[in-house]
Amino acid sequence: MQIIDKALEFEKAKMSNMSTSDRVVASREAKSLILALNEIYKKSKDSNIMDIMKRLTVKKKRIEIRLKGRPDPMF
């Protein structure tokens, strides 16, 4: 399973000291990996694949929060 290997490699990659364009690329890569894993999950219903998808989604959300910026608290 090449997609699972790519997903695990992406999960282990460091996301510190990335430029904005690197974050955009990483977010898009995470999205494509999640969608590809979802297609595999639909056929196999393997819980390990679902766990990988969940971890990638968390990482993708962190990248997107960093891209969009954190909202200022309203006082």
Biopython code that builds the backbone (N, CA, C, O; Angstrom):
import numpy as np
from Bio.PDB.StructureBuilder import StructureBuilder

atoms = [
    (1, "MET", "N", (0.826, -1.187, 0.000)),
    (1, "MET", "CA", (0.000, 0.000, 0.000)),
    (1, "MET", "C", (0.871, 1.251, 0.000)),
    (1, "MET", "O", (1.344, 1.690, 1.048)),
    (2, "GLN", "N", (1.071, 1.803, -1.151)),
    (2, "GLN", "CA", (1.920, 2.984, -1.272)),
    (2, "GLN", "C", (1.291, 4.207, -0.619)),
    (2, "GLN", "O", (1.997, 5.036, -0.046)),
    (3, "ILE", "N", (-0.023, 4.324, -0.701)),
    (3, "ILE", "CA", (-0.687, 5.499, -0.148)),
    (3, "ILE", "C", (-0.551, 5.515, 1.369)),
    (3, "ILE", "O", (-0.339, 6.572, 1.963)),
    (4, "ILE", "N", (-0.672, 4.366, 1.990)),
    (4, "ILE", "CA", (-0.533, 4.295, 3.446)),
    (4, "ILE", "C", (0.892, 4.648, 3.848)),
    (4, "ILE", "O", (1.100, 5.347, 4.840)),
    (5, "ASP", "N", (1.870, 4.173, 3.092)),
    (5, "ASP", "CA", (3.268, 4.516, 3.382)),
    (5, "ASP", "C", (3.499, 6.015, 3.236)),
    (5, "ASP", "O", (4.179, 6.622, 4.063)),
    (6, "LYS", "N", (2.936, 6.616, 2.188)),
    (6, "LYS", "CA", (3.068, 8.072, 2.002)),
    (6, "LYS", "C", (2.416, 8.823, 3.153)),
    (6, "LYS", "O", (2.949, 9.824, 3.633)),
    (7, "ALA", "N", (1.256, 8.333, 3.596)),
    (7, "ALA", "CA", (0.544, 8.989, 4.693)),
    (7, "ALA", "C", (1.352, 8.913, 5.986)),
    (7, "ALA", "O", (1.447, 9.898, 6.718)),
    (8, "LEU", "N", (1.927, 7.760, 6.264)),
    (8, "LEU", "CA", (2.737, 7.621, 7.477)),
    (8, "LEU", "C", (3.991, 8.481, 7.403)),
    (8, "LEU", "O", (4.418, 9.051, 8.407)),
    (9, "GLU", "N", (4.579, 8.574, 6.215)),
    (9, "GLU", "CA", (5.754, 9.430, 6.034)),
    (9, "GLU", "C", (5.382, 10.896, 6.224)),
    (9, "GLU", "O", (6.120, 11.646, 6.862)),
    (10, "PHE", "N", (4.239, 11.309, 5.674)),
    (10, "PHE", "CA", (3.774, 12.681, 5.826)),
    (10, "PHE", "C", (3.500, 12.996, 7.290)),
    (10, "PHE", "O", (3.788, 14.095, 7.763)),
    (11, "GLU", "N", (2.944, 12.029, 7.996)),
    (11, "GLU", "CA", (2.618, 12.229, 9.404)),
    (11, "GLU", "C", (3.874, 12.459, 10.242)),
    (11, "GLU", "O", (3.850, 13.238, 11.195)),
    (12, "LYS", "N", (4.961, 11.791, 9.894)),
    (12, "LYS", "CA", (6.196, 11.905, 10.660)),
    (12, "LYS", "C", (7.031, 13.123, 10.275)),
    (12, "LYS", "O", (7.960, 13.491, 10.995)),
    (13, "ALA", "N", (6.705, 13.753, 9.141)),
    (13, "ALA", "CA", (7.490, 14.899, 8.677)),
    (13, "ALA", "C", (7.312, 16.086, 9.617)),
    (13, "ALA", "O", (6.225, 16.323, 10.145)),
    (14, "LYS", "N", (8.395, 16.823, 9.816)),
    (14, "LYS", "CA", (8.346, 17.996, 10.673)),
    (14, "LYS", "C", (7.700, 19.145, 9.914)),
    (14, "LYS", "O", (7.930, 19.331, 8.719)),
    (15, "MET", "N", (6.899, 19.896, 10.621)),
    (15, "MET", "CA", (6.199, 21.014, 10.005)),
    (15, "MET", "C", (6.673, 22.358, 10.542)),
    (15, "MET", "O", (6.014, 23.375, 10.328)),
    (16, "SER", "N", (7.795, 22.375, 11.228)),
    (16, "SER", "CA", (8.302, 23.631, 11.756)),
    (16, "SER", "C", (9.177, 24.316, 10.714)),
    (16, "SER", "O", (9.726, 23.670, 9.821)),
    (17, "ASN", "N", (9.294, 25.603, 10.839)),
    (17, "ASN", "CA", (10.102, 26.430, 9.931)),
    (17, "ASN", "C", (9.683, 26.290, 8.472)),
    (17, "ASN", "O", (10.525, 26.199, 7.579)),
    (18, "MET", "N", (8.381, 26.272, 8.244)),
    (18, "MET", "CA", (7.874, 26.171, 6.876)),
    (18, "MET", "C", (7.442, 27.545, 6.399)),
    (18, "MET", "O", (6.914, 28.346, 7.171)),
    (19, "SER", "N", (7.671, 27.811, 5.123)),
    (19, "SER", "CA", (7.169, 29.046, 4.545)),
    (19, "SER", "C", (5.674, 28.887, 4.273)),
    (19, "SER", "O", (5.121, 27.792, 4.376)),
    (20, "THR", "N", (5.040, 29.995, 3.926)),
    (20, "THR", "CA", (3.600, 29.953, 3.653)),
    (20, "THR", "C", (3.302, 29.048, 2.469)),
    (20, "THR", "O", (2.340, 28.281, 2.505)),
    (21, "SER", "N", (4.104, 29.125, 1.432)),
    (21, "SER", "CA", (3.862, 28.284, 0.260)),
    (21, "SER", "C", (4.069, 26.810, 0.592)),
    (21, "SER", "O", (3.367, 25.951, 0.058)),
    (22, "ASP", "N", (5.033, 26.506, 1.475)),
    (22, "ASP", "CA", (5.236, 25.119, 1.911)),
    (22, "ASP", "C", (4.021, 24.607, 2.680)),
    (22, "ASP", "O", (3.635, 23.445, 2.557)),
    (23, "ARG", "N", (3.424, 25.500, 3.479)),
    (23, "ARG", "CA", (2.230, 25.101, 4.234)),
    (23, "ARG", "C", (1.056, 24.826, 3.305)),
    (23, "ARG", "O", (0.287, 23.892, 3.532)),
    (24, "VAL", "N", (0.916, 25.632, 2.266)),
    (24, "VAL", "CA", (-0.157, 25.417, 1.300)),
    (24, "VAL", "C", (0.025, 24.071, 0.609)),
    (24, "VAL", "O", (-0.935, 23.316, 0.454)),
    (25, "VAL", "N", (1.242, 23.771, 0.198)),
    (25, "VAL", "CA", (1.541, 22.497, -0.455)),
    (25, "VAL", "C", (1.272, 21.343, 0.507)),
    (25, "VAL", "O", (0.698, 20.328, 0.111)),
    (26, "ALA", "N", (1.678, 21.490, 1.759)),
    (26, "ALA", "CA", (1.474, 20.426, 2.746)),
    (26, "ALA", "C", (-0.017, 20.213, 3.005)),
    (26, "ALA", "O", (-0.463, 19.075, 3.152)),
    (27, "SER", "N", (-0.781, 21.288, 3.060)),
    (27, "SER", "CA", (-2.219, 21.166, 3.278)),
    (27, "SER", "C", (-2.886, 20.444, 2.117)),
    (27, "SER", "O", (-3.751, 19.593, 2.327)),
    (28, "ARG", "N", (-2.491, 20.777, 0.902)),
    (28, "ARG", "CA", (-3.055, 20.113, -0.270)),
    (28, "ARG", "C", (-2.656, 18.642, -0.327)),
    (28, "ARG", "O", (-3.457, 17.784, -0.698)),
    (29, "GLU", "N", (-1.408, 18.363, 0.045)),
    (29, "GLU", "CA", (-0.952, 16.970, 0.060)),
    (29, "GLU", "C", (-1.730, 16.164, 1.095)),
    (29, "GLU", "O", (-2.120, 15.025, 0.841)),
    (30, "ALA", "N", (-1.951, 16.765, 2.265)),
    (30, "ALA", "CA", (-2.720, 16.083, 3.303)),
    (30, "ALA", "C", (-4.136, 15.796, 2.818)),
    (30, "ALA", "O", (-4.672, 14.713, 3.050)),
    (31, "LYS", "N", (-4.733, 16.765, 2.147)),
    (31, "LYS", "CA", (-6.091, 16.568, 1.640)),
    (31, "LYS", "C", (-6.149, 15.421, 0.636)),
    (31, "LYS", "O", (-7.049, 14.584, 0.692)),
    (32, "SER", "N", (-5.182, 15.387, -0.283)),
    (32, "SER", "CA", (-5.183, 14.321, -1.290)),
    (32, "SER", "C", (-4.949, 12.953, -0.639)),
    (32, "SER", "O", (-5.554, 11.961, -1.046)),
    (33, "LEU", "N", (-4.080, 12.897, 0.361)),
    (33, "LEU", "CA", (-3.839, 11.633, 1.062)),
    (33, "LEU", "C", (-5.092, 11.171, 1.809)),
    (33, "LEU", "O", (-5.430, 9.987, 1.794)),
    (34, "ILE", "N", (-5.774, 12.110, 2.457)),
    (34, "ILE", "CA", (-6.984, 11.760, 3.199)),
    (34, "ILE", "C", (-8.046, 11.223, 2.255)),
    (34, "ILE", "O", (-8.699, 10.225, 2.559)),
    (35, "LEU", "N", (-8.225, 11.878, 1.105)),
    (35, "LEU", "CA", (-9.226, 11.418, 0.144)),
    (35, "LEU", "C", (-8.870, 10.050, -0.435)),
    (35, "LEU", "O", (-9.748, 9.212, -0.637)),
    (36, "ALA", "N", (-7.590, 9.826, -0.702)),
    (36, "ALA", "CA", (-7.163, 8.525, -1.229)),
    (36, "ALA", "C", (-7.362, 7.424, -0.180)),
    (36, "ALA", "O", (-7.808, 6.321, -0.497)),
    (37, "LEU", "N", (-7.026, 7.740, 1.059)),
    (37, "LEU", "CA", (-7.232, 6.760, 2.125)),
    (37, "LEU", "C", (-8.717, 6.485, 2.334)),
    (37, "LEU", "O", (-9.106, 5.364, 2.663)),
    (38, "ASN", "N", (-9.537, 7.504, 2.145)),
    (38, "ASN", "CA", (-10.978, 7.318, 2.296)),
    (38, "ASN", "C", (-11.518, 6.325, 1.269)),
    (38, "ASN", "O", (-12.383, 5.509, 1.586)),
    (39, "GLU", "N", (-11.010, 6.393, 0.048)),
    (39, "GLU", "CA", (-11.447, 5.443, -0.986)),
    (39, "GLU", "C", (-11.060, 4.013, -0.603)),
    (39, "GLU", "O", (-11.833, 3.077, -0.812)),
    (40, "ILE", "N", (-9.870, 3.853, -0.046)),
    (40, "ILE", "CA", (-9.438, 2.525, 0.402)),
    (40, "ILE", "C", (-10.304, 2.066, 1.577)),
    (40, "ILE", "O", (-10.702, 0.904, 1.655)),
    (41, "TYR", "N", (-10.589, 3.006, 2.494)),
    (41, "TYR", "CA", (-11.385, 2.657, 3.674)),
    (41, "TYR", "C", (-12.793, 2.206, 3.291)),
    (41, "TYR", "O", (-13.344, 1.293, 3.905)),
    (42, "LYS", "N", (-13.371, 2.843, 2.279)),
    (42, "LYS", "CA", (-14.725, 2.470, 1.855)),
    (42, "LYS", "C", (-14.797, 1.006, 1.440)),
    (42, "LYS", "O", (-15.816, 0.345, 1.639)),
    (43, "LYS", "N", (-13.713, 0.507, 0.864)),
    (43, "LYS", "CA", (-13.700, -0.880, 0.404)),
    (43, "LYS", "C", (-13.344, -1.860, 1.514)),
    (43, "LYS", "O", (-13.926, -2.941, 1.601)),
    (44, "SER", "N", (-12.387, -1.485, 2.362)),
    (44, "SER", "CA", (-11.867, -2.454, 3.334)),
    (44, "SER", "C", (-12.458, -2.327, 4.734)),
    (44, "SER", "O", (-12.494, -3.307, 5.478)),
    (45, "LYS", "N", (-12.923, -1.132, 5.105)),
    (45, "LYS", "CA", (-13.459, -0.878, 6.457)),
    (45, "LYS", "C", (-12.447, -1.218, 7.551)),
    (45, "LYS", "O", (-12.813, -1.692, 8.627)),
    (46, "ASP", "N", (-11.157, -0.967, 7.254)),
    (46, "ASP", "CA", (-10.085, -1.238, 8.203)),
    (46, "ASP", "C", (-9.971, -0.072, 9.185)),
    (46, "ASP", "O", (-9.828, 1.078, 8.769)),
    (47, "SER", "N", (-10.033, -0.363, 10.474)),
    (47, "SER", "CA", (-9.996, 0.705, 11.480)),
    (47, "SER", "C", (-8.634, 1.394, 11.537)),
    (47, "SER", "O", (-8.548, 2.553, 11.943)),
    (48, "ASN", "N", (-7.569, 0.696, 11.136)),
    (48, "ASN", "CA", (-6.245, 1.328, 11.125)),
    (48, "ASN", "C", (-6.198, 2.466, 10.112)),
    (48, "ASN", "O", (-5.576, 3.499, 10.363)),
    (49, "ILE", "N", (-6.845, 2.283, 8.985)),
    (49, "ILE", "CA", (-6.878, 3.330, 7.966)),
    (49, "ILE", "C", (-7.652, 4.535, 8.490)),
    (49, "ILE", "O", (-7.268, 5.679, 8.243)),
    (50, "MET", "N", (-8.736, 4.279, 9.210)),
    (50, "MET", "CA", (-9.508, 5.379, 9.793)),
    (50, "MET", "C", (-8.670, 6.148, 10.802)),
    (50, "MET", "O", (-8.753, 7.375, 10.863)),
    (51, "ASP", "N", (-7.868, 5.451, 11.592)),
    (51, "ASP", "CA", (-7.006, 6.121, 12.561)),
    (51, "ASP", "C", (-5.973, 6.999, 11.865)),
    (51, "ASP", "O", (-5.701, 8.113, 12.315)),
    (52, "ILE", "N", (-5.398, 6.507, 10.775)),
    (52, "ILE", "CA", (-4.435, 7.303, 10.014)),
    (52, "ILE", "C", (-5.114, 8.546, 9.461)),
    (52, "ILE", "O", (-4.551, 9.639, 9.515)),
    (53, "MET", "N", (-6.320, 8.386, 8.930)),
    (53, "MET", "CA", (-7.056, 9.530, 8.382)),
    (53, "MET", "C", (-7.336, 10.569, 9.460)),
    (53, "MET", "O", (-7.231, 11.768, 9.203)),
    (54, "LYS", "N", (-7.685, 10.133, 10.647)),
    (54, "LYS", "CA", (-7.959, 11.060, 11.744)),
    (54, "LYS", "C", (-6.702, 11.843, 12.127)),
    (54, "LYS", "O", (-6.762, 13.053, 12.348)),
    (55, "ARG", "N", (-5.572, 11.150, 12.203)),
    (55, "ARG", "CA", (-4.319, 11.826, 12.570)),
    (55, "ARG", "C", (-3.904, 12.825, 11.497)),
    (55, "ARG", "O", (-3.429, 13.918, 11.808)),
    (56, "LEU", "N", (-4.085, 12.446, 10.226)),
    (56, "LEU", "CA", (-3.753, 13.375, 9.144)),
    (56, "LEU", "C", (-4.676, 14.587, 9.154)),
    (56, "LEU", "O", (-4.243, 15.700, 8.855)),
    (57, "THR", "N", (-5.927, 14.382, 9.491)),
    (57, "THR", "CA", (-6.875, 15.496, 9.551)),
    (57, "THR", "C", (-6.477, 16.479, 10.642)),
    (57, "THR", "O", (-6.570, 17.691, 10.447)),
    (58, "VAL", "N", (-6.040, 15.977, 11.774)),
    (58, "VAL", "CA", (-5.583, 16.851, 12.857)),
    (58, "VAL", "C", (-4.381, 17.664, 12.402)),
    (58, "VAL", "O", (-4.307, 18.867, 12.656)),
    (59, "LYS", "N", (-3.449, 17.017, 11.736)),
    (59, "LYS", "CA", (-2.256, 17.708, 11.261)),
    (59, "LYS", "C", (-2.626, 18.757, 10.207)),
    (59, "LYS", "O", (-2.076, 19.858, 10.202)),
    (60, "LYS", "N", (-3.545, 18.413, 9.330)),
    (60, "LYS", "CA", (-4.002, 19.339, 8.289)),
    (60, "LYS", "C", (-4.675, 20.557, 8.918)),
    (60, "LYS", "O", (-4.453, 21.686, 8.481)),
    (61, "LYS", "N", (-5.493, 20.331, 9.936)),
    (61, "LYS", "CA", (-6.165, 21.448, 10.605)),
    (61, "LYS", "C", (-5.164, 22.376, 11.269)),
    (61, "LYS", "O", (-5.339, 23.594, 11.248)),
    (62, "ARG", "N", (-4.115, 21.812, 11.858)),
    (62, "ARG", "CA", (-3.076, 22.644, 12.479)),
    (62, "ARG", "C", (-2.372, 23.513, 11.440)),
    (62, "ARG", "O", (-2.091, 24.687, 11.681)),
    (63, "ILE", "N", (-2.094, 22.922, 10.290)),
    (63, "ILE", "CA", (-1.443, 23.677, 9.216)),
    (63, "ILE", "C", (-2.360, 24.808, 8.754)),
    (63, "ILE", "O", (-1.905, 25.933, 8.550)),
    (64, "GLU", "N", (-3.646, 24.511, 8.591)),
    (64, "GLU", "CA", (-4.584, 25.521, 8.101)),
    (64, "GLU", "C", (-4.808, 26.627, 9.125)),
    (64, "GLU", "O", (-4.980, 27.787, 8.750)),
    (65, "ILE", "N", (-4.809, 26.287, 10.407)),
    (65, "ILE", "CA", (-4.922, 27.324, 11.440)),
    (65, "ILE", "C", (-3.733, 28.261, 11.346)),
    (65, "ILE", "O", (-3.883, 29.478, 11.458)),
    (66, "ARG", "N", (-2.566, 27.701, 11.144)),
    (66, "ARG", "CA", (-1.352, 28.508, 11.023)),
    (66, "ARG", "C", (-1.408, 29.389, 9.774)),
    (66, "ARG", "O", (-0.932, 30.525, 9.793)),
    (67, "LEU", "N", (-1.987, 28.870, 8.691)),
    (67, "LEU", "CA", (-2.110, 29.650, 7.460)),
    (67, "LEU", "C", (-3.083, 30.814, 7.616)),
    (67, "LEU", "O", (-2.789, 31.938, 7.210)),
    (68, "LYS", "N", (-4.228, 30.538, 8.199)),
    (68, "LYS", "CA", (-5.277, 31.548, 8.306)),
    (68, "LYS", "C", (-5.042, 32.519, 9.449)),
    (68, "LYS", "O", (-5.576, 33.628, 9.439)),
    (69, "GLY", "N", (-4.266, 32.125, 10.411)),
    (69, "GLY", "CA", (-4.030, 32.951, 11.578)),
    (69, "GLY", "C", (-5.086, 32.690, 12.625)),
    (69, "GLY", "O", (-6.204, 32.277, 12.320)),
    (70, "ARG", "N", (-4.719, 32.933, 13.833)),
    (70, "ARG", "CA", (-5.669, 32.718, 14.925)),
    (70, "ARG", "C", (-6.521, 33.980, 15.104)),
    (70, "ARG", "O", (-6.002, 35.095, 15.054)),
    (71, "PRO", "N", (-7.816, 33.802, 15.311)),
    (71, "PRO", "CA", (-8.660, 34.978, 15.503)),
    (71, "PRO", "C", (-8.347, 35.656, 16.827)),
    (71, "PRO", "O", (-8.048, 34.994, 17.821)),
    (72, "ASP", "N", (-8.418, 36.982, 16.831)),
    (72, "ASP", "CA", (-8.172, 37.732, 18.064)),
    (72, "ASP", "C", (-9.360, 37.551, 18.999)),
    (72, "ASP", "O", (-10.512, 37.597, 18.565)),
    (73, "PRO", "N", (-9.078, 37.346, 20.288)),
    (73, "PRO", "CA", (-10.205, 37.243, 21.224)),
    (73, "PRO", "C", (-10.904, 38.595, 21.363)),
    (73, "PRO", "O", (-10.254, 39.638, 21.424)),
    (74, "MET", "N", (-12.218, 38.563, 21.411)),
    (74, "MET", "CA", (-12.970, 39.803, 21.509)),
    (74, "MET", "C", (-13.279, 40.071, 22.989)),
    (74, "MET", "O", (-13.806, 39.217, 23.702)),
    (75, "PHE", "N", (-12.939, 41.262, 23.410)),
    (75, "PHE", "CA", (-13.171, 41.628, 24.818)),
    (75, "PHE", "C", (-14.250, 42.658, 24.908)),
    (75, "PHE", "O", (-14.594, 43.098, 26.005)),
]
sb = StructureBuilder()
sb.init_structure("model")
sb.init_model(0)
sb.init_chain("A")
sb.init_seg("    ")
for serial, (resi, resn, name, xyz) in enumerate(atoms, 1):
    if name == "N":
        sb.init_residue(resn, " ", resi, " ")
    sb.init_atom(name, np.array(xyz, "f"), 0.0, 1.0, " ", f" {name:<3s}", serial, name[0])
structure = sb.get_structure()
